[in-house]
Amino acid sequence: MKRKMFKTVASVAMAGLILAGTMVPTMAARKDSTLLTGKGKDVKNVILLISDGWGSNQILATDYFTDGKAGTQIYENFPAKVNMSTYSFGEPGTEDDLDSVYTSSLWDNFNLLKNNPTDSAAAGTAMSTGTKTYDAAIGVDQELEDLKHIAEDFEELDKATGVVSSVEFSHATPASFVDHNASRNNYSDIANGMIQNSATDVIMGAGNPNFDDNGQLRSTPNYRYVGGEETWEALLAGTLGNDADNDGDIDYWNLIQTKDDFEELQYGNAPDRLIGVPEVYSTLQQSRGGDRYADAFDVPFNDNVPTLEVMTSGALNVLDNNENGFFLMVEGGAVDWAGHANQSGRLIEEQEDFNRAVEAVCNWVEENSNWGETLVIVTGDHETGYLTGTAGVYDEVKNNGAGEMPTMVWNSSNHTNQLIPLFAKGTGAEIFKKLADETDPVKGNYIDNTEISVAMRELIN
């Protein structure tokens, strides 16, 4: 029998808001279409970039270290800027208590943000499908029924789709935009679902079975994140594919692994379908050896793997083969990992890598498309680590100048439910301002994460 999932009170009442005795709607479908803009827009391409684990302080710390001042990232100057709530539906078997909704502000209780935060699977599924679900769910609802991914909307319009990540490609966030699975922990099943059952055109991410976290060859391969040995060997042989476009022909995967191959993919002709698995196991850089708590960029990087920027550029070169347009999700996945480990230096490294990926996207738009046909959205899935400038105080990290580590305090090793930023530019970007009709007493208007897919669907349909 399928499990019934109920909403927990704490998971609803987070995210920087006063609820004043009313429930937060759980479905993005609550929006009246008259609130939305975008009708008649010619949205050809949508690129969604997700810094897994970011919040305002993660951005600010990286700005301070790299530039010595705030507001220096290209996305921080996008015309549409709102905040976003991230809570999930709740844990299996919990009771729905409509009479115990919080009525006081989290601004009076520092620890309130720590209660029952979402995970990346539920948050990614909410953004991809427009539906709240339970933690660990990959593209399924609380009844374990498959939900429709935004990528499937694009595929129905004969557009290309892709996902790119700096962590394993079968990890929660990329998986939640492609596959359907009851648990994010079923990595092998998820990888096979992504590779063999989806119509996705580009999949890129770590998880290479033959290399460790330092990019060194393993004595014994570990096929956990790539769907098992049989799937990997078929990818190597070029014999794995499916009829992704329903034309009666098998669309085979082209596999690349080396740093040189990723760099070459950025330019010239590219295949129509590609899977890229860099020569590293879990993350491009965050999990490498050395002093994991050193200042940013003090420990030498793995030199055999591409950056997220390079992977993003290569993915765009594949996807723009489709004249109808495309959807691409790019994840800076190890921002979250650094947050869990309270690694201030590696957090800045990972956020900087993500920032360069956003720049690569903007450069592609200006050189190969235009802002009148392409929408770029930059956000996160939740905050990780409860990063502040003062222990036990929800304040900003403190600037110590370019090249110097900011004053940063980690108040948790887990996710939080604070509001996180969303930035958008391009055709239809103003839709997010229309959707931001809920108000926080300090941060102002905000949207819910389910409304990302509402916006995209409104713009392409």
Rosetta blueprint (number, residue, H / E / L):
1 M L
2 K L
3 R L
4 K L
5 M E
6 F L
7 K L
8 T L
9 V H
10 A H
11 S H
12 V H
13 A L
14 M L
15 A L
16 G L
17 L L
18 I L
19 L L
20 A L
21 G L
22 T L
23 M L
24 V L
25 P L
26 T L
27 M E
28 A H
29 A H
30 R H
31 K L
32 D L
33 S H
34 T H
35 L H
36 L L
37 T L
38 G L
39 K L
40 G L
41 K L
42 D L
43 V L
44 K L
45 N E
46 V E
47 I E
48 L E
49 L E
50 I E
51 S E
52 D L
53 G E
54 W L
55 G L
56 S H
57 N H
58 Q H
59 I H
60 L H
61 A H
62 T H
63 D H
64 Y H
65 F H
66 T H
67 D H
68 G L
69 K L
70 A L
71 G L
72 T L
73 Q L
74 I H
75 Y H
76 E H
77 N H
78 F L
79 P L
80 A E
81 K E
82 V E
83 N E
84 M E
85 S E
86 T L
87 Y L
88 S L
89 F L
90 G L
91 E L
92 P E
93 G L
94 T L
95 E L
96 D L
97 D L
98 L L
99 D L
100 S L
101 V L
102 Y L
103 T L
104 S L
105 S L
106 L H
107 W H
108 D H
109 N L
110 F H
111 N H
112 L H
113 L H
114 K H
115 N L
116 N L
117 P L
118 T L
119 D L
120 S H
121 A H
122 A H
123 A H
124 G H
125 T H
126 A H
127 M H
128 S H
129 T H
130 G L
131 T E
132 K L
133 T L
134 Y L
135 D L
136 A L
137 A L
138 I E
139 G L
140 V E
141 D L
142 Q L
143 E L
144 L L
145 E L
146 D E
147 L L
148 K L
149 H L
150 I H
151 A H
152 E H
153 D H
154 F H
155 E H
156 E H
157 L L
158 D L
159 K L
160 A E
161 T E
162 G E
163 V E
164 V E
165 S E
166 S E
167 V E
168 E E
169 F L
170 S L
171 H L
172 A H
173 T H
174 P H
175 A H
176 S L
177 F L
178 V L
179 D L
180 H L
181 N E
182 A L
183 S L
184 R L
185 N L
186 N L
187 Y H
188 S H
189 D H
190 I H
191 A H
192 N H
193 G H
194 M H
195 I H
196 Q H
197 N H
198 S L
199 A L
200 T L
201 D L
202 V E
203 I E
204 M E
205 G E
206 A E
207 G L
208 N L
209 P L
210 N L
211 F E
212 D L
213 D L
214 N L
215 G L
216 Q L
217 L E
218 R L
219 S L
220 T L
221 P L
222 N L
223 Y L
224 R L
225 Y L
226 V L
227 G L
228 G L
229 E H
230 E H
231 T H
232 W H
233 E H
234 A H
235 L H
236 L H
237 A H
238 G L
239 T L
240 L L
241 G E
242 N E
243 D L
244 A L
245 D L
246 N L
247 D L
248 G L
249 D L
250 I L
251 D E
252 Y E
253 W L
254 N E
255 L E
256 I E
257 Q L
258 T L
259 K H
260 D H
261 D H
262 F H
263 E H
264 E H
265 L H
266 Q L
267 Y L
268 G L
269 N L
270 A L
271 P L
272 D L
273 R L
274 L E
275 I E
276 G E
277 V L
278 P L
279 E L
280 V L
281 Y L
282 S L
283 T E
284 L L
285 Q L
286 Q L
287 S L
288 R L
289 G L
290 G L
291 D L
292 R L
293 Y L
294 A L
295 D L
296 A L
297 F L
298 D L
299 V L
300 P L
301 F L
302 N L
303 D L
304 N L
305 V L
306 P L
307 T L
308 L H
309 E H
310 V H
311 M H
312 T H
313 S H
314 G H
315 A H
316 L H
317 N H
318 V H
319 L H
320 D L
321 N L
322 N L
323 E L
324 N L
325 G L
326 F E
327 F E
328 L E
329 M E
330 V E
331 E E
332 G E
333 G L
334 A H
335 V H
336 D H
337 W H
338 A H
339 G H
340 H H
341 A L
342 N L
343 Q L
344 S H
345 G H
346 R H
347 L H
348 I H
349 E H
350 E H
351 Q H
352 E H
353 D H
354 F H
355 N H
356 R H
357 A H
358 V H
359 E H
360 A H
361 V H
362 C H
363 N H
364 W H
365 V H
366 E H
367 E H
368 N H
369 S L
370 N L
371 W L
372 G L
373 E L
374 T E
375 L E
376 V E
377 I E
378 V E
379 T E
380 G L
381 D L
382 H L
383 E E
384 T E
385 G L
386 Y L
387 L E
388 T E
389 G L
390 T E
391 A L
392 G L
393 V E
394 Y L
395 D L
396 E L
397 V L
398 K E
399 N L
400 N L
401 G L
402 A L
403 G L
404 E L
405 M L
406 P L
407 T E
408 M L
409 V E
410 W E
411 N L
412 S L
413 S L
414 N L
415 H E
416 T E
417 N L
418 Q L
419 L L
420 I E
421 P E
422 L E
423 F E
424 A E
425 K E
426 G E
427 T L
428 G L
429 A L
430 E L
431 I H
432 F H
433 K H
434 K H
435 L H
436 A L
437 D L
438 E E
439 T E
440 D E
441 P L
442 V L
443 K L
444 G E
445 N E
446 Y E
447 I E
448 D E
449 N L
450 T L
451 E H
452 I H
453 S H
454 V H
455 A H
456 M H
457 R H
458 E H
459 L H
460 I H
461 N L
